């Protein structure tokens, strides 16, 4: 069986990406309806739109908490004990990466480089950078977002 290869051009992907970011800003995540509308407007399949939406870690195709924590899992952060920070976040929030707290306050996500290698380990909370993290400092950071 021959597999079909996506023929979405770079320009189309850029336009779709802009629309996906707009949908996320409007709804808090990219809804199925938004993906269908974007696909129709761009003249591509919903599968292509879904592929673009799920490729980028800053986009979400499911509802997220009011505060989105993105912790870096790149090599510099890993070498500076990011795993212990991740464990501290998991314990403090009682969720695993990819999950949202029951009260909808926090979503925890693992992501690739956030461009803060000089402050490793680092994370973004709603786009705000926190660096030189330690497991003991996590509770204080989270308190500022409750």
C-alpha positions, 0 to 999 in steps of 0.5 A, a space after each residue: 500500500 502506497 503512503 501519501 506524502 504531505 505536499 504542504 509548502 513552507 508558505 502554507 505551513 507558515 500561514 497555518 502556524 499563524 492561524 493556529 497560534 491565533 486559535 490558541 490565544 482565543 480558545 486557550 488551545 487549538 480546538 478541533 473546530 479551529 483545525 477544521 476551519 484552518 484546513 478548509 481556509 488553507 486548502 489542506 487536509 485536517 491531518 496536515 493541520 493536526 500534524 503542524 499543531 502537534 509538532 510545535 510544543 507551544 501549541 496544544 490540541 487539548 485544554 491546558 491549565 491557566 498556568 502552563 509550565 514548560 520545563 526544558 529537557 535539553 542536555 544542559 538542563 539534564 546535566 544540571 539535575 533537571 530530573 530532580 526539578 521535574 520530580 519536585 514539580 510532579 510532587 508539588 502539583 500531583 500530576 505527571 508531564 502532559 497533565 493538568 491539575 484537577 483545579 485547572 491551575 497548572 499544566 506541566 509539559 516537557 519541552 526541548 531547548 527554551 534558549 536559557 542554557 546559561 541558566 540551566 535547569 530552566 523552565 517557562 511559566 506562561 512564557 516567564 523564564 525561571 532559571 537556575 532551578 533547584 527542587 527546593 525552590 519550586 514551591 516558592 515559584 509555584 506560589 507566585 502563580 496560585 
